[in-house]
Amino acid sequence: MPLPAGEGLLWRMTSERELKAAIDKFLRNVSFTAQREIEKAVRQALAAGKLKSGENLATAVTLSSPKIGLEVTIHQKIEL
C-alpha cells in the first residue's frame, strides 16, 4: 500500500536520520577501539625497541560488510 502524499518524504527523512545515527554510533565505537589498540601496540613496540619515536607508522584499516558488498581498505601513515 503506497504512503499518502508527503508521508513518503517524511519516512525517507526519518530513515536517513536513523541510518546516519546508526552509522555514527558504529564509527564512534570503531574510533575509540582503534585508538586504544593502536596506542597500546605503539607503547609496547616502543618499549620493546621495535619502534622509535619520530618514526612514521604505516597503518591500514579494512571496513567490510559482506551482506552489502562493502570492502574498502584505508591506508594512512601515523607520524609518531
Secondary structure, 3 states (H helix, E strand, C coil): CCCCCCHHHHHHHHHHHHHHHHHHHHHHHHHHHHHHHHHHHHHHHHHHCCCCCCCEEEEEEEEEEHHHCEEEEEEEEEEC
